[in-house]
Amino acid sequence: MGDETGSVILTLWDDQISRFKANEVVEIRGGYTTLYRGSLRLNVGRMGGLERTDREMRAVNTRNNLSETTYVTTPWSLSESAPFRKRRRR
């Protein structure tokens, strides 16, 4: 999936897979990104939508493929600031 700024792997499930073909222009609503094995993925959640559109796409920038970069995440237990701190009971 991509546009003139870059591209990313799009994860599709079940009937979404057969609904679309390569080189079709689609519009995503309610999408979100995740890391899978360090690779950035674009997802369409249950509340999101994916539909064909009549918009024209001049070119897709495949040179800026954000899924090719391996991202390393630091577990909260090893980070300097944990998301939740335990309260001390008095």
Rosetta blueprint (number, residue, H / E / L):
1 M L
2 G E
3 D L
4 E L
5 T L
6 G L
7 S E
8 V L
9 I E
10 L E
11 T E
12 L L
13 W L
14 D L
15 D H
16 Q H
17 I H
18 S H
19 R H
20 F L
21 K L
22 A L
23 N L
24 E L
25 V L
26 V E
27 E E
28 I E
29 R E
30 G E
31 G E
32 Y E
33 T E
34 T E
35 L E
36 Y E
37 R L
38 G L
39 S E
40 L E
41 R E
42 L E
43 N E
44 V E
45 G E
46 R E
47 M E
48 G E
49 G E
50 L E
51 E E
52 R E
53 T L
54 D L
55 R L
56 E L
57 M L
58 R L
59 A L
60 V L
61 N L
62 T L
63 R L
64 N L
65 N E
66 L L
67 S L
68 E L
69 T L
70 T L
71 Y L
72 V L
73 T L
74 T L
75 P L
76 W H
77 S H
78 L H
79 S L
80 E L
81 S L
82 A L
83 P L
84 F L
85 R L
86 K L
87 R L
88 R L
89 R L
90 R L
